[in-house]
Amino acid sequence: MSQSLNSNDSMTEQGTSITRSVDVAIVGAGFAGLYLLQKFRQMGLSAQVFEAGDGVGGTWYWNRYPGARCDAESMAYSYSFSPELEQEWEWTERYATQAEILRYINHVADRFELWSDIKLETRVTHVNYSDESHRWSVKTDKGDEVDAQFCIMATGCLSTPQIPNITNLNDFAGPTYYASQWPHEGVDFTDKTVGIVGTGSSAIQAIPVIAQQAKHLTVFQRTPNFSVPANNAPLDPKWVEGYKKNYPDHREDYRLDRVSSFGDLMIPDEYRGMSETMITSVPIEEARETMERYWQFGGAKFIGAFIDTMVSEEANAIVADFVREKIRQTVDDPAVADLLSPMTYPIGTKRICVDSNYFETFNRANVSIVDVATNPIETVTANGLRTTADEYEFDILVLATGFDAMTGSLLKMNITGVDGLSLKDKWAEGPKSYLGLGVHGFPNMFTITGPGSPSVLSNMIVSIEQHIEWICEFIASMRDNGTDYFEVDSAAEEQWVEHVNEVAAATLFPKAGSWYMGANIPGKPRIFMPYAGGVAPYRELCDDVAADHYRGFNIA
Ligand code: NAP
């Protein structure tokens, strides 16, 4: 099925809408979309990017809530593809703020002159494969129509906000803000009473900051979360200089998982590498000492202090007890400490949070917590909300209620493949893909960090770069061989899905009603979506598939 790529690249501007025939259509202008565009341009392919936001940055464009910052360390949460870029950019803190990351990604768009092929404020509404032309048609809410050989979903894993099914949500008379769609001009909480629903990563970052400004903050908590102090600090320029000298080695450490996949940049040598020790094999005092060191060091690396934490309930309970003890030591009121202590799922099975003064915030006189697991929210009212036990009033409502993770954005786009098969139908019982990269029945379509790949269990930038580089090599090899069509083999897909499930079943992950499992969305199939086999083995496997003539992909 050989057509020469880049042969029909004409662009016509029709008012504000584009009609264009390109080699590659890309949905999303976050970290993945920008790097894809840069790579395809280098390969001499034409590409069109559509982005719903009025700026680039994806998750870092939308999530501007107070206190938003990355929980992977800044020197590693950045592109590695350009040595010049990594040398010239100066991160200022161990964990970058949302604003700093957004400046970085805008700098990348400027530096590589990417803007001309990105259409902002444009939402993709239809993505349809033609059995006749073997090309994709991409349509948008602005009337654009792009016809493309390949279609790549760079839509992010956490980009479709969950609207909670709380009765009369729209009845609140004051302003309501979603953490994931925060107003660009910010929100002034001075002298205001505030109610916040949710205690996940977003809320855990926002609560300490809102509490400093608001007159009173009421936190409505359904499920408490485990959280580890970030120990954020300004980066020492001398340390940065030394680190930059060895940037390629550090990047390789991340690619090969020689550091925790969550990030551990400022980590002293003794913490480098994944732990090989089982907590159940050492005396409890030694285990506690190790956990204390990790706790003081700060960050999500804590969860990797022992190798058996995510696979043994006994091991996990020791780590969870340690954190609950920390909560009790930090929170003055024992009843509040109890409420904030997770008891219903193993630590790490819901994404571990990383905070700055979260538990300490509950010692403030202007902060209170309401347990909406025991007394669920009945309804939002004009002045606040009512639970089955009481009524609460506040001026501003904040919803930090999470996302339809990993599949939400893909399923919103009306994607249809061969014979008009819709992705929604194909994934009705949960996402199925080969390597998290491609889906049987959807030829020439790739998903970046899709379900079935390590994605949200890894440093996202490392995984994004790995997928993009692998895809580009695949497309280049197809061009070299005079082919331009692939479809995932159905048996290869089945086997991969089975493997993903087997690996997940060997861990404790399925024991929590987490967004990893789709459990936060009513009616969503409960399947552990990411691949828990590790970033390094996964990379090796993808490379092996490529070396074996792209095993599992039927190419024509
Ligand atoms: P989340 O972890 O899904 O938390 C949502 C919260 O809202 C939960 O506490 C949930 O309670 C609550 N909730 C939802 N519907 C509710 C309802 N109807 N009534 C009461 N409570 C309700 O979402 P998130 O905090 O936005 O974080 C999602 C992910 O984004 C994180 O796990 C992380 O991967 C990523 N993230 C990363 C960073 C970072 O890098 N620092 C920051 C923010 C987010 P239940 O648990 O009971 O459902």
Boltz pocket constraint, residues with backbone or C-beta under 6 A from the ligand:
constraints:
  - pocket:
      binder: B
      contacts: [[A, 69], [A, 70], [A, 71], [A, 72], [A, 158], [A, 164], [A, 165], [A, 166], [A, 179], [A, 197], [A, 198], [A, 199], [A, 200], [A, 201], [A, 202], [A, 203], [A, 205], [A, 220], [A, 221], [A, 222], [A, 223], [A, 351], [A, 354], [A, 372], [A, 377], [A, 400], [A, 401], [A, 402], [A, 403], [A, 456], [A, 513], [A, 515], [A, 520]]
      max_distance: 6.0
